[in-house]
Amino acid sequence: MSSAQHPPDARRTWFDGTINIPTVISVIGAAVCATGFCVGLYNNVAERVLILEERDRQQEVHFQNIERDQAALRSDVKDQLKGISSDIKDTNLKLDQLLYNRAGAGQRPDTKGWTR
C-alpha cells in the first residue's frame, strides 16, 4: 500500500502537532478570563482583609476606652470609699464625745442626779 491510498487523517497520531487557530484563540481567551478572575478574587480578598483590619483597630480602640473608663471608675470608687471611711471616723468621734460628755458619765458629778 502506498501513502496515496490512505486518507491524510489516517496518518495522524493521538498528538497533533498542527496549529488550530480557533483552539489557540479559545485557549488564550480562557487564560485571559482565568487571569481576570484571579485578579478580581485577589482584590476581593484584599478588600476583605483591609475591612477586617479596620474593624480590629476599631475594636481595639473601643476596648482601650472601656479599660480606661473602668480604671477611672475604680479610682472614683476608691476615693468615695476613703471619703465614707473618713466620714464614719468623724461620726464615731462625735458619738464618743457625746457619750463622754453626757450627763452622769462621771465627768460632771453635779449633773449625775439629773439623769436618774
PLY file of the C-alpha trace (Angstrom):
ply
format ascii 1.0
element vertex 116
property float x
property float y
property float z
element edge 115
property int vertex1
property int vertex2
end_header
0.00 0.00 0.00
1.23 3.33 -0.85
0.60 6.51 1.01
-1.66 7.74 -1.77
-4.27 5.18 -0.88
-4.58 6.32 2.79
-6.57 9.37 3.64
-4.44 12.18 5.12
-6.15 11.91 8.55
-5.29 8.25 8.88
-1.61 9.11 9.34
-2.23 11.30 12.38
-1.36 10.01 15.82
-3.00 10.94 19.11
-0.80 14.06 19.30
-1.40 16.53 16.52
1.43 19.00 16.00
-0.51 21.26 13.69
-1.78 24.64 14.90
-5.51 25.12 15.02
-6.18 28.90 15.17
-9.68 28.73 16.82
-8.29 26.44 19.53
-5.35 28.78 20.19
-7.69 31.78 20.41
-10.04 29.95 22.78
-7.10 28.86 24.97
-5.77 32.42 25.10
-9.28 33.70 25.87
-9.66 31.16 28.67
-6.27 32.16 30.07
-7.23 35.86 29.99
-10.56 35.08 31.69
-8.85 32.95 34.36
-6.29 35.70 34.97
-9.06 38.29 35.26
-10.95 36.06 37.68
-7.83 35.54 39.82
-7.11 39.28 39.90
-10.72 40.01 40.85
-10.65 37.32 43.54
-7.37 38.69 44.92
-8.78 42.23 45.05
-11.90 40.95 46.82
-9.82 39.09 49.40
-7.51 42.08 49.88
-10.51 44.37 50.42
-11.99 41.99 52.97
-8.67 41.80 54.82
-8.49 45.61 54.95
-12.06 45.77 56.28
-11.26 43.17 58.96
-8.08 45.01 59.97
-10.00 48.27 60.29
-12.68 46.57 62.37
-9.95 45.07 64.56
-8.44 48.54 65.09
-11.84 49.97 65.99
-12.48 47.17 68.49
-9.05 47.66 70.00
-9.73 51.38 70.48
-13.17 50.55 71.90
-11.75 48.11 74.45
-8.97 50.54 75.39
-11.67 53.13 76.11
-13.56 50.58 78.23
-10.41 49.69 80.18
-9.61 53.38 80.73
-13.18 54.03 81.92
-13.01 51.04 84.29
-9.72 52.30 85.75
-11.25 55.74 86.27
-14.32 54.15 87.88
-12.14 52.09 90.23
-10.25 55.24 91.21
-13.50 57.10 91.83
-14.87 54.25 93.94
-11.66 54.14 95.99
-11.89 57.89 96.58
-15.54 57.61 97.58
-14.77 54.74 99.96
-11.98 56.78 101.55
-14.43 59.66 101.97
-17.02 57.37 103.53
-14.39 55.91 105.87
-13.35 59.40 106.92
-16.98 60.38 107.49
-17.54 57.27 109.62
-14.47 58.07 111.72
-15.69 61.62 112.23
-19.15 60.38 113.21
-17.66 57.86 115.64
-15.54 60.59 117.22
-18.62 62.80 117.61
-20.59 59.93 119.13
-17.72 59.21 121.51
-17.66 62.87 122.52
-21.41 62.85 123.07
-21.22 59.68 125.16
-18.24 61.02 127.10
-19.91 64.35 127.81
-23.36 63.03 128.62
-24.86 63.75 131.97
-23.96 61.22 134.65
-20.88 59.93 132.88
-18.66 60.81 135.78
-17.08 63.94 134.44
-19.80 66.17 135.79
-20.92 64.89 139.17
-23.33 67.79 139.65
-25.49 66.54 136.75
-25.35 62.92 137.82
-28.51 63.30 139.81
-30.48 64.66 136.88
-30.03 61.50 134.85
-31.82 59.26 137.33
0 1
1 2
2 3
3 4
4 5
5 6
6 7
7 8
8 9
9 10
10 11
11 12
12 13
13 14
14 15
15 16
16 17
17 18
18 19
19 20
20 21
21 22
22 23
23 24
24 25
25 26
26 27
27 28
28 29
29 30
30 31
31 32
32 33
33 34
34 35
35 36
36 37
37 38
38 39
39 40
40 41
41 42
42 43
43 44
44 45
45 46
46 47
47 48
48 49
49 50
50 51
51 52
52 53
53 54
54 55
55 56
56 57
57 58
58 59
59 60
60 61
61 62
62 63
63 64
64 65
65 66
66 67
67 68
68 69
69 70
70 71
71 72
72 73
73 74
74 75
75 76
76 77
77 78
78 79
79 80
80 81
81 82
82 83
83 84
84 85
85 86
86 87
87 88
88 89
89 90
90 91
91 92
92 93
93 94
94 95
95 96
96 97
97 98
98 99
99 100
100 101
101 102
102 103
103 104
104 105
105 106
106 107
107 108
108 109
109 110
110 111
111 112
112 113
113 114
114 115
